């Protein structure tokens, strides 16, 4: 809510939020705080708004409204498809099922520390947070031991079964009551107990697909743990996870072998490859040099218009005033050479002098006229 409002307002856009039904109260309160702060700083009333009653029909009407110029949709695949079907410009941001491959060349202590810290951060509601670890077989036991030292509680087979039933419904959809919960709360929901020192739950699994619910995206402190024999097998497992639920989104790799890193970077159908860092903070630009954003495009792989981190630069259009700088071919002009004066101007790069003050006054005048036309 806060991030989307900021990039909209920076681009001179008003924004109307349509929150998830489970988050209406929190989102309305966030919108109220943002609107009050904006209006106190001189913004017009109504710059930041939020629907109070959320229905599918209401959201559809909002997207189709004549004053809606751009749709920024974050959520499940069905919602993203709906946003793209309206016929207006739309940035659709679908789910991420982020795999984390740990190679035999990795710094294991750092990898274990980063994985547990990232998965536990904000109870794993950031879409780029690790959803499954894929450990190279020679280091898998050591990685597991180091993760346990950092606070990962590894579930036994019966606990894993209880967790599957608690996190997902029979049709594979996530139980929204489990989103953003501590491992203690998740264990209590499932019917077992974990120590207070547990920061995340990690479940050893070996399948990917509908038959293994824990291979899905889990926006909570539950993590799958796979073992793969070599980086090529790890590569294949990561691709399986990405195709199952996170095409175009993100992948994390912990390795020191540059050939392995490059292979993962080239072969994975995602647009953010995070190397030796936290998935949660790396993809949003906190620990890396990607553009800071809380909205991560999955590109064409994820059926979106962009694989960029969505920022203020995506929230406005750019009009360009383009002066001639290169003479056209003489053949286009009927064989006649360009006049000497024009040739001299082009060769020196000098054109009409640009009066910044004049342009600014024109822009203000045009915006005022547009605003007056919109008034009832």
N, C-alpha and C positions, 0 to 999 in steps of 0.2 A: 504493500500500500504506500509506504513512505517513498520507496525508490521510484515507483512508477509515477507518483505525483510530482516528485522533484524533476524528473526528466521531461515530463509534460510541461510543467510551469516554466522551466528554463527555455523551452522552445516556444513560449507564448501560447500554449494550448491550455484550454480547460480540460478537465478529466472527470468522467463519471465512472465509478467503480461498480462492478456487479460481482459481489463476493460469493464464495462458496456458502451454501446454506448453513454449514456447521460453524462458519466464522463470521456470521453477520454482525454480532454485537461488538466483537473486537475490531472489525473493519470499520464499522460506523464510528466507533470512538476514535480510531486513528484518523479517519477523514475529518471528524469534527476538530481535532487538535490541529491538523494541517490547515484546514480552512481558517480557523481563528488566527493562527500565526500569519498566514498569507494576508488576510484582510487587515490585520494590525500593521502590516508593513506596506499597506496601500493597494493591495490587490482588489479587484472587483468581487462583489459577493457572488457566490456560486462557482468560483474558479475550480474548487475541489468538492466533489459531491460523491455520495454513495447511496445505492439503492437500499432501502430499509426492508422491503418485502421482496424476497428473491424467488422468482419462478422462472422456468424455462421460457415461457411465453414472454415474460417481462424482459429477460435478457435479449431475446430475439428482437423485440421491438426497439430496445436500446441500440442494438447493432444496426438495425435498418433505418433508424431515425435520420431525417434529411440533414441534420446538423452534425451527425457523426461522420467525421472525415477519415478516421483511421481506427482500426481495431487492434488492440494489443492483448492477445489471448494467452493465458498461462493455465495449463490444467491437463486433463486427460485427453486422449486421442479424439474421443467423440466431440468434445467441446472445441478442440482446435479445428476439426473438420467443419463444424458448424460455423465457426468464425470465417473460414476461407470460402464458405458457400454463399455468403451474403452478397458478394459482388463488389465489395469495397476493399481498398488496400488493407492488408492484415498481416501482422507479425504473429505467427502461431508458435507457441513454445510448449512442446509436448513433454512426455515423461523421460526421465533419465534412469537407466538401469546400469549404473557405472561400475564396471569391473576394475579391480586393482590387481595387476600382475606383479608378483615379487620374484625376481630372478635370482639365480644362485650367485650372481655377481653383486647383489645389493648389499648395502649397509643395513644389516638386519635389525640392529638395535634402533636405528633411526626409523626404519620402515615400520617396525612394530609400534613405536611411540607415536608416529604420525598417524597411522591407521586408526588406532584406538582414540587418539585425541580428535581426529576429524569426525569419526563416526559418532562420538559422544557429544560433539559440539552442537549446541542448540537442539539436543535430542534428535539430530539427524533429519531436520526438515528441509535443509538446502538440497536442491535437486541434483547437485553435482557430488554429493557425499557418496563415499564408497558403499556399494550394495553387496558386493561379493569379493572376497580375496581369492586369487588363483595363485597358489604357492608352488614354486618349482620343487619337485620331489626331494632333491638332496638337502634342501634347507627347510622343508615344511615343518618338521618336528621342532627345530630350533625357533622358527618364527612363531609357532603356536605357543611355545614356552615363554617367549619374550612378550607376546601379546597378552598372555595370562598375567604376567608380571605387571603389565600396564593397566590391568583392570578388565580384560576380556574374560567373560565367563563362558566356557565352552559347554554347550548343552549335550547331554547324553541322548541316545536314540528316543527314549520315551518322552523326555522333555522336548525334543525337537518336534515330535508328533503333536504334543499339546500346544506348542507354539504355532505350528502351521494352522491348527484349528482356531486359535485365538486371533491370528493376524489377518486371515482371509476367509471369505465366505465360500460356499460350495462352488459358485460360478467363477471363482478366481478374483473377484473384486476385493479390494482391501477393506478391512473393518476400520472405518474412520475413527472409531474410539481408540485405536491403537496408535494413531499418528502423533508423533512428538512426545512419546512417553519414555520414562526412565526404564532401565531394565528391571528394576524392582516392581514397577507397576505392570509391565508386560508379563513378568513371571506370575504375579498374583492373578492377572486376568486368565492366564493359561492354566493355573492350578499347581504351580510348584514355587519354590522359594530360591532366592539367590542372596548372597551376602551383600551387605550395604556397600562394600568396597567395589562391587561390580559396576563398571561404567558402560559396558555394552554386552550383548549376548551374541555369541558366535556359534553357528551350527554347522558341523561338517556335513556336506552333501556331495552328491556325485552326478546329479542329473540337471538338465536345463529344459524347461518347458512347462506346460500346464500340469503335468504329473508331479512337478516339484514346486509347490507354492513359494518356497523360500528362495527360488531363483528369480522371483519377481522383484520389482522395485518396492522397497520397504522404507517409507518415510518415518522411520522410528529407529530405536537403538538395537536393531537386529541385523545381523550380518551373516551371509553365507560364507563357507570356507571350503574351497576345492583344492585338490592336489593334482598337478599335471606333471608329466614326465618330460621335462625340457621346454625350452621357450616356444618351439613350434607347436607343441601340444597346448601350451598356455595361450598361445596366440589364437588357436582354434576355439578353445573354451571361451575366451573373451569375446570372440566374434559371435559365438552362440548366444551369449548373454545379451550382447548389443542388439542382435536381430530379434531376440525375444521381447525386448521392451525398452530399448534406448537408442534407436538408430539416429545417428547424427549428433548425439549429445557429447559425452565425455568419456575418457578412460584415464586411469592412473597407472603409471609404471614405476617401480623401484628397481633400478639397475645401475651398474657402473659400466657395463659393456655397451659401448656406443653402437656397435652393429645391431645388437638386440633392440636398443632404443630406437634406432632408425627404422628397423623392420616394423616395429609396432607403429611408429609414426606414419609410415607409408601405407600400411595394409589395413588399418582399422577404419571402418565406416563411421567415424566421428570427427568433430571439428575442434575438439580440445583434447590434446594429449598432454597430460600433466606429469612431469618427470621429477621424481624424488621430492614430492611435496604433498600437501594435504589436498584431497579432492574437494572438500568443502570450501576451503579458502583459496585454493589455487585457481579454480575455474572462474571465480568471481573477481580475480585480480588482486587479492590482498597479498599473496605471497609470490605472485608472478607478475609479468609485465603485460598480460592481456588487459584489454580495456575494462575498468571496474564496472561491474554490472550485477544486478540480482536477477536478470532475465536473460537466459542463454539460448540463443537460436540453434536449432538442430539442422538447419540447411535443407537442401533437397533430399538428403537421406532420410530426414525426419518429416518430409512433406511441408517444409516451411520455406519462406522466401529467402531466408538468410541463415548462415551459420555463425554470424557475428554474435558477440556479446551486445545486447540491445542497449543503446545509450541515447543521450539527448540528440546525437547526430542523426538518429533514425526517426526523430519526432518532427522534423521540419523538412520542407522542400527548399531547394536552392535554385533561384533564378539567375541566369548568367547573361551578362552583357558582353558580347564577344566582338572585339575590333579585329579587322583584318591585320594579320601580321606576316603573311606569306602571300606573294603574288600568285594569282592563278596561272595555270599553264597558258602560254600564248595560243596554243591550238584551240583552247576553249573559247578564246576571244576572237576567233576568226583569223588567227595568225598575226594579229596586231600586237606589237610589244606594249608593255605597260608604260604609261607616261613617265617621263623622267622624274617629275616631282614626286609621284607616288612611289617610284622605285627607291628614291632617296629616303622617303619616310619609312618604308618597310625595312630597308637595310639598316637604318639606325635604330629601329624599334620605337620610333617616336610617333605617336598618334595624337588624337585629341587630348588635351590636358584634362585630367579628371578633377572636378571640383567636389571634394568630399562634403563640404557644407551644403552645396546645392543639392547633391544627391540625398543627403539626410533630410533636408527640408521637403523634398519631393516625396520621400517615403512616408514621412509623418503626415503630409497632406493626403496622400492616397489612403493610408490606413484610417485617417479620420473620416474620409468620405465613405469608405466601406462600412465603418462602424455606424455611421449615421443612416446608411441605407438599411442596416439590419434592425434599427430601432422600430418598434411597432408604431 
